[in-house]
């Protein structure tokens, strides 16, 4: 059953023309658990092709990004509009983001930070192949005042690490993707992937499976 209330979606690298929309989308969803990022931050990530967007027509309705930390990469999280949840959009976006990283690089480590009081993204991260390391990290610079602090006045993040074995699931998804997302309750959503993970999927699927075994 295709829901006509949702137009066909696309996933692609964000371009410079998308910067204002990306920043607005991020700022609208920033709360006490999320570090608010600014214009220059996203401009740099977009220039380095590390921001990915979901669009409905020309409107940004979802985003995710990666940050190169030198000795490791950070998965910046995936956000989609609430009305698109339970359709498989966020999972598809995460697959594109992470698979693209492994297509262009072979990171020593891929991590995600979750605010110690933020429970919402933990289940999704585990389903994507991240595991809670039991380690906490504090940011190297003073966090914005908008972020929630603990009793010590600190902003602390729990460290999640991506398990390379999870790349098998991404390879299987790319192999079976037919241009339609199959969500809960039988709802289907047309999706076009405008990224190298799709145009080079035959090579990528094989590479992801090999990497998962390392």
C-alpha positions as a printed NumPy array, in Angstrom:
array([[  0.   ,   0.   ,   0.   ],
       [  1.608,   3.252,  -1.147],
       [  0.722,   6.333,   0.881],
       [ -0.125,   9.096,  -1.574],
       [  0.274,  11.703,   1.202],
       [  4.052,  11.326,   0.865],
       [  5.747,  12.213,  -2.398],
       [  8.615,  10.129,  -3.737],
       [ 11.734,  10.61 ,  -1.604],
       [ 15.386,  10.912,  -2.554],
       [ 18.591,  10.432,  -0.576],
       [ 21.676,  12.289,  -1.751],
       [ 24.74 ,  14.205,  -0.662],
       [ 23.796,  17.701,   0.464],
       [ 25.021,  20.411,  -1.891],
       [ 25.975,  24.007,  -1.151],
       [ 22.519,  25.144,  -2.27 ],
       [ 21.04 ,  22.974,   0.508],
       [ 23.029,  24.627,   3.308],
       [ 20.296,  26.975,   4.523],
       [ 17.709,  24.176,   4.548],
       [ 20.097,  21.772,   6.305],
       [ 20.887,  24.317,   9.002],
       [ 17.19 ,  25.126,   9.513],
       [ 16.311,  21.422,   9.737],
       [ 19.059,  20.837,  12.309],
       [ 18.193,  23.889,  14.406],
       [ 14.496,  23.   ,  14.505],
       [ 15.355,  19.667,  16.105],
       [ 18.11 ,  20.73 ,  18.482],
       [ 17.181,  20.237,  22.128],
       [ 18.91 ,  19.918,  25.492],
       [ 20.577,  16.677,  24.39 ],
       [ 21.987,  17.789,  21.048],
       [ 24.928,  20.056,  20.376],
       [ 23.679,  22.978,  18.264],
       [ 25.815,  23.423,  15.155],
       [ 26.188,  26.555,  13.062],
       [ 26.523,  27.733,   9.491],
       [ 30.3  ,  27.276,   9.171],
       [ 30.16 ,  23.784,  10.68 ],
       [ 27.682,  22.491,   8.125],
       [ 29.258,  24.455,   5.268],
       [ 32.515,  22.587,   5.881],
       [ 30.824,  19.187,   6.143],
       [ 28.829,  19.795,   2.964],
       [ 31.98 ,  20.84 ,   1.118],
       [ 33.6  ,  17.582,   2.239],
       [ 30.501,  15.588,   1.14 ],
       [ 29.772,  14.379,   4.656],
       [ 26.154,  15.543,   4.94 ],
       [ 23.311,  13.521,   3.446],
       [ 19.73 ,  14.672,   3.008],
       [ 16.357,  13.098,   2.434],
       [ 14.18 ,  15.237,   0.201],
       [ 10.506,  15.129,  -0.591],
       [ 10.453,  16.96 ,  -3.873],
       [ 12.812,  19.875,  -3.149],
       [ 12.138,  20.001,   0.599],
       [ 14.623,  18.605,   3.124],
       [ 12.736,  16.165,   5.356],
       [ 15.662,  14.277,   6.853],
       [ 19.41 ,  14.413,   7.306],
       [ 22.433,  12.588,   8.66 ],
       [ 26.133,  13.339,   8.672],
       [ 29.639,  12.118,   9.401],
       [ 32.529,  13.911,  11.107],
       [ 36.183,  13.023,  10.545],
       [ 37.922,  13.143,  13.924],
       [ 41.32 ,  12.121,  12.578],
       [ 41.823,   8.708,  14.148],
       [ 38.13 ,   7.898,  13.994],
       [ 34.846,   8.968,  12.387],
       [ 31.72 ,  10.046,  14.217],
       [ 28.241,   9.207,  12.997],
       [ 26.312,  12.422,  13.56 ],
       [ 22.938,  10.805,  13.838],
       [ 19.957,  10.504,  11.539],
       [ 16.821,  12.622,  11.811],
       [ 13.659,  12.422,   9.721],
       [ 10.381,  14.245,  10.079],
       [  8.068,  12.509,  12.516],
       [  5.441,  11.776,   9.855],
       [  8.046,   9.7  ,   7.959],
       [  8.85 ,   7.413,  10.856],
       [  7.974,   3.718,  10.725],
       [  8.491,   3.815,   6.958],
       [ 12.117,   2.672,   6.972],
       [ 13.395,   6.1  ,   5.908],
       [ 15.822,   6.587,   8.8  ],
       [ 17.269,   3.091,   8.383],
       [ 17.737,   3.623,   4.646],
       [ 19.447,   6.959,   5.284],
       [ 21.771,   5.421,   7.881],
       [ 22.636,   2.627,   5.454],
       [ 23.566,   5.153,   2.771],
       [ 25.597,   7.313,   5.171],
       [ 27.608,   4.479,   6.722],
       [ 28.022,   2.477,   3.514],
       [ 29.312,   5.594,   1.734],
       [ 31.965,   5.965,   4.428],
       [ 33.146,   2.405,   3.85 ],
       [ 33.036,   2.948,   0.087],
       [ 35.379,   5.942,   0.279],
       [ 37.422,   5.077,   3.359],
       [ 38.085,   2.198,   5.727],
       [ 37.844,   3.884,   9.124],
       [ 39.781,   2.53 ,  12.053],
       [ 36.764,   3.299,  14.199],
       [ 33.242,   4.626,  13.695],
       [ 31.567,   5.94 ,  16.823],
       [ 28.483,   7.797,  17.985],
       [ 27.97 ,   9.925,  21.076],
       [ 24.705,   9.906,  22.996],
       [ 24.   ,  12.374,  25.791],
       [ 23.937,  10.412,  29.053],
       [ 20.299,  11.388,  29.723],
       [ 19.058,  10.87 ,  26.167],
       [ 17.389,   7.469,  25.793],
       [ 15.687,   8.026,  22.432],
       [ 18.436,   7.089,  19.927],
       [ 19.92 ,   4.118,  21.75 ],
       [ 17.647,   1.432,  20.356],
       [ 18.056,   2.72 ,  16.814],
       [ 21.843,   2.771,  17.147],
       [ 21.889,  -0.806,  18.392],
       [ 19.726,  -1.908,  15.466],
       [ 22.204,  -0.267,  13.101],
       [ 25.095,  -2.205,  14.612],
       [ 26.447,   0.153,  17.279],
       [ 27.196,  -1.161,  20.753],
       [ 27.439,   0.742,  24.016],
       [ 31.087,   0.605,  25.062],
       [ 30.333,   1.49 ,  28.673],
       [ 32.678,   4.46 ,  28.249],
       [ 31.756,   8.089,  28.777],
       [ 33.426,  11.073,  27.145],
       [ 33.348,  14.773,  27.836],
       [ 33.679,  17.298,  25.013],
       [ 37.11 ,  18.926,  24.63 ],
       [ 35.55 ,  22.393,  24.615],
       [ 32.912,  24.045,  26.788],
       [ 29.444,  22.865,  25.701],
       [ 26.707,  25.365,  24.846],
       [ 24.61 ,  26.528,  27.791],
       [ 21.516,  25.04 ,  26.152],
       [ 22.726,  21.486,  26.819],
       [ 21.6  ,  19.571,  29.882],
       [ 24.188,  19.05 ,  32.589],
       [ 24.476,  16.435,  35.322],
       [ 24.813,  17.069,  39.042],
       [ 28.496,  17.892,  38.547],
       [ 27.632,  20.538,  35.978],
       [ 29.092,  18.434,  33.178],
       [ 27.821,  17.436,  29.74 ],
       [ 28.687,  13.774,  29.302],
       [ 28.212,  11.489,  26.306],
       [ 28.009,   7.702,  26.262],
       [ 30.277,   6.241,  23.593],
       [ 28.827,   3.791,  21.064],
       [ 31.079,   1.918,  18.636],
       [ 30.03 ,   0.483,  15.281],
       [ 30.559,  -3.264,  14.86 ],
       [ 31.972,  -3.963,  11.42 ],
       [ 30.035,  -7.247,  11.309],
       [ 26.873,  -5.149,  10.886],
       [ 27.991,  -4.277,   7.344],
       [ 26.482,  -7.605,   6.276],
       [ 23.008,  -6.228,   6.993],
       [ 23.755,  -3.114,   4.924],
       [ 24.996,  -5.249,   2.025],
       [ 21.844,  -7.375,   2.203],
       [ 19.628,  -4.274,   2.234],
       [ 21.368,  -2.724,  -0.783],
       [ 21.192,  -6.049,  -2.597],
       [ 17.457,  -6.385,  -2.04 ],
       [ 16.378,  -2.749,  -2.4  ],
       [ 13.838,  -2.372,  -5.207],
       [ 13.159,   1.361,  -5.109],
       [ 10.42 ,   1.021,  -2.516],
       [ 10.638,   1.253,   1.267],
       [  8.431,  -1.284,   2.981],
       [  7.375,   0.183,   6.312],
       [  5.173,  -0.978,   9.118],
       [  1.528,  -1.824,   8.458],
       [  2.292,  -2.412,   4.788],
       [  2.95 ,   1.248,   3.964],
       [  5.252,   1.65 ,   0.968],
       [  7.265,   4.736,   0.111],
       [  9.075,   5.282,  -3.209],
       [ 12.746,   6.146,  -2.706],
       [ 15.55 ,   6.998,  -5.121],
       [ 19.16 ,   6.844,  -3.929],
       [ 21.247,   9.484,  -5.682],
       [ 24.637,   8.5  ,  -4.307],
       [ 27.619,   6.355,  -5.256],
       [ 26.465,   3.561,  -2.956],
       [ 23.726,   2.926,  -5.511],
       [ 25.584,   3.48 ,  -8.775],
       [ 28.455,   1.319,  -7.498],
       [ 26.318,  -1.087,  -5.487],
       [ 27.563,  -4.314,  -7.117],
       [ 31.149,  -3.574,  -6.119],
       [ 30.1  ,  -2.116,  -2.781],
       [ 27.941,  -5.073,  -1.737],
       [ 30.882,  -7.416,  -2.224],
       [ 33.259,  -5.041,  -0.427],
       [ 30.924,  -4.616,   2.552],
       [ 30.633,  -8.375,   2.986],
       [ 34.408,  -8.765,   2.866],
       [ 34.915,  -5.941,   5.377],
       [ 32.369,  -7.492,   7.732],
       [ 34.5  , -10.625,   7.941],
       [ 37.706,  -8.796,   8.894]])
